[in-house]
Amino acid sequence: MQDGTGRALSRWGHKVSQPGARHMLRLRLKRFQPGAWREQQSGVQVIGDGVVNTLLSDHNKGSGHQRFILRLASGQTLLFAHNIDLAPRMDALRQGDTVGFNGVYEWNDKGGVVHWTHQDLAGRHTPGWLRHGGQICQ
């Protein structure tokens, strides 16, 4: 799909930063596709599940973010930065819990960061979420 200028669009109509890039990558406990990490991609919308490996302190400079590390079935770890100024904090989160996610992956040499796990109040970005204990935080 393309916009009026010939720029690539995702299937949701969002501009894709790199032509030909897969805009939606599915990360699953049983079948992880490490393409975004291996190819050092960023700005990729990802959906998946993982197990809480480490709970970190909140980041409170600028907008507040709840931080934790999920381990996927492949063994890869992802840092999550969940904006708690725009979405509820997951107070019941514990090490070993399973968390489902939909957010934006940013590559780094430690495995990557997932953010945008919340709604975009301006409506310009694909809404993200976190699922924990039967509840969805947006």
N, C-alpha and C positions, 0 to 999 in steps of 0.2 A: 504494500500500500504506500502511496506517496501523497504529499501535500501539493498545493498548486505550484510550488517551486521545484518539484522533483525530489525533495528531501524525503528520506525513508520515514515511515510512521509505523508504530507498533499496531497490533490488531485493535488496540483501544483508542487509536488516533493520537497517541503521544509521540513527539519527535524522538527518534532514536539517535543517540549521540554518535554512534559509529555505524555507517551503512553496512548492512548485512549482519549486524550483531543480533544475536537472539535476545529479544527484550524480556522474555519470560523464561526463566530457568527453574525447573522443578527440582527441589532438593528433598529427598525422601529418606527415611531411616533405612529402608531395605535396598534402595537403588539410588545412590548419590552420583550425580553427574558433575564432576569437578571442573568443567570447562571454564567457568568464570574465574576461578582461582588460578588454574593452570595458564590461562590465556591473559591473566592480569587485567581483566575487564572491570570496569566500574560503572555505576549507574544502571545496573541490571536489576529489574524487578524479580524477586525470588519468593517462592512459596515452599514451605517444608515443615519438618518436625525435628526436634533434637531433645537431648536430655541436659538439664542444667548441670554443668561441670563445676562452675565457680560463681559465687555471688560476690560482686564488687561493690564498693561504696558508690553512692550517687555522685554524679558530676554536677556541681551546682554553680559553676561559673557560666554566665550567660543564661541560656535556658536550661532548666534542670533535666537530667537524664538518669533514669535507672539503668544500671549497667550490670550485665551478667554474661557468662560465656556458656554457649551450648556446644555439646559434642554431638556430631552426626554419627550415624552408624559406620561411616567410612573411617571414622577416627578424626576427621578434620574438625577443628574448633572454629567457632565464629563468635566474635564480640558483638553483643547487642547494646545499642544505645537508644533506649525507649524514652521519648520526650514526655516527661511527666508534667510539663506545663500545658500540654495539649491533650493528653490522654491520662486515664487513671493509672496510678502506680499499682503494681501487682504485689501487695503486701504479703500474701500467703506463699509467695514463691520460695521454694527450698531446693537445696542441692539434691539431685536425683529425680526431680520432677520433669515430666515431659511438657514441652511447650511447642505449639504450632505457631507458624509465623508467616506473614506476608509483608515484605518490606523491600528496601533498596540495598543491594550489595555493593560495597566499595572495597576494592582489592587492597590488601597490604601483605607484607611478607610473613605475617604471623597467622594468616588464615583469612582475614577480612573482617569487615564491620558491616552489620545490617542496621539501618536506621529507617526513618519514614514508616514506623510501625504505628501510625496514627492517621486520622483523617486530615485532609488539607481543607481548612476552613474556607479558603479562597476558591476551591474547586479546580485548581490547575494541575493537580498531581493525582496519580492513582492512589486511592486510600489504602493504607496498610493496617495491620492488626496483629495482635498476639492472642493466642488461645491457651488458657491454662485452667485446669480444674473445671472444665465445662463452661467457662465464661470467656467472652471475647472482649479484649480491651482495645479501644480505638482512640 
